[in-house]
Amino acid sequence: MTEEKIALLVDSASDVPEHIFTQYQNIVAVPMQLMIDGKTYADRETIEPDDFYRLQSTAKELPKTASPVMGDVINRLATLKSRGFTHVIGITISGALSVTNSLFKQVAESQDDVKMVVIDTKNIGVGSGLFASYAESLIDQQLPFTTIIDKLNASVPKSSVYIYIPTLKYLRAGGRIGRVAGFFGAALNIKPIITCDSDGVYTAIAKARTEKKAVQKMVELAFQKISANKNARVAVAQGLNEPLLKQVTGDLQNRFPSLNIETGNISPALGVHTGPGLVGIAVQVG
């Protein structure tokens, strides 16, 4: 039997914990495209999250985002093939929120010298990124490629992300309000907690009149999820709101002292539709 050398190809909107890229040599990210006042940037390559959120606050027009170009996907995949990898797992944000998943699948179907399967996490940001962390742990266990794919797909309906957004302004302006609209009506002063439903579409899961109460609800949702799944992976990420990230991480750490909590930034590709100041908690269940 030929040895399976397994690699990961992810999109930059899947906020993979940064240490994964330094710890492993089998993972490559494909950048989303960001347009700000007529200039195009490559997500996390020519613009970092904090810089994006600062520009977003002063931009003349609302920034826009686009999926990676096919050439980038093919080139990043070629990098993995040049390193001798024979099997590739594609991990993307929800196919209901971006065409990136279908783009990855198109590239996968065109390959004849590498086996590539693409996972639709039906999630966003770090909620998708933790699937890469989970995949690496399965690869470390030297499990067969097909077994890893099965485990990743089985994890999709079990895993969740909870995102506190200071305002609905950007979701409305970007047309990504989705199934959130009916939950809030015309109110703009509500502090929402957004998640992705079983279809991978933005939906509201809780709301509050103040940031303090909204964050409390978000932490409680994560607490319930973690308590019910002792093998959960957890991450907290922020979009230009380091103080709130530390507060939320500390709260979770106090409740689960032995839990390893990843922290990081929320991709600009998500921030385009949410604005600055957001904080999210992801709970990935294997």
Protein Blocks (a to p, Z undefined) as FASTA:
>chain_A
ZZddddddddfklccdfklmmmpckbccddddddeehiacdehklocfklmmmmmmmofb
dcddddddfklmmmmmmmmmmnopabdcdddddfklocklmmmmmmmmmpckbccdddde
hpahjllmmmmmmmmmmmmnopafklmmmmmmmmmmmpccddddfbfklmmmnopnmmmm
mmnomafkbccdddddfkopacdfbdcfbfklmmmmmmmmmmmmmmmmmkbccddddehi
lklmmmmmmmmmmmmmmbccddddddfklmmmnoghiacdddddZZ
